């Protein structure tokens, strides 16, 4: 069995995450919207809450899978923890929810 360089693997994962965020930002955000992409390593809800405090955020927007039952018990809810501990308002949207803006022409 070979030796695994954990620091190299973390670096590659970090760089991959930054590339993915940049691609999402480019594909889905309108011109003129200011964003900052940050990749942090750690417990997701904790890192979101700490970043919100450090950056004095006005609002956190995140999606949820909407798990219930045993899936919720075993996997927990990042969204629930963020809502509970965030220093600012949190907008939680369901991952596969209805569109907020209609793309149909007005009659």
Residue, then its C-alpha position, 0 to 999 in steps of 0.5 A: x500500500x502506498x503513502x498518501x500525502x494528505x496535504x497534497x490531497x487537501x490542496x487539490x480538493x481546495x483548488x477543485x472547490x474554488x474552480x467549481x465555485x468560480x464556474x457556478x458564479x460565472x454560469x448563474x449570476x447576473x452581471x453587476x452582482x458582487x460576490x466573494x467565493x470562500x472555501x473553508x475546511x471543517x464542519x460545514x455549519x460551524x465554518x458558515x457561522x464563523x465566516x458570517x461573524x468574521x465577515x459581518x454578513x447581512x444575510x446567509x442564503x443556503x439550500x437544504x435537501x429537506x431530509x426527514x425521518x431516519x436520513x435526518x436523524x443520521x445525517x443531521x441538518x446543516x441548515x438547521x444548525x446555521x439557522x440556530x447559530x448564525x449572527x444574521x438572518x438565514x434564508x433557506x430554500x429547498x433544493x428542488x423547489x419551484x422557480x421564484x421567477x416565472x419565465x413565461x411571458x405575461x399575457 
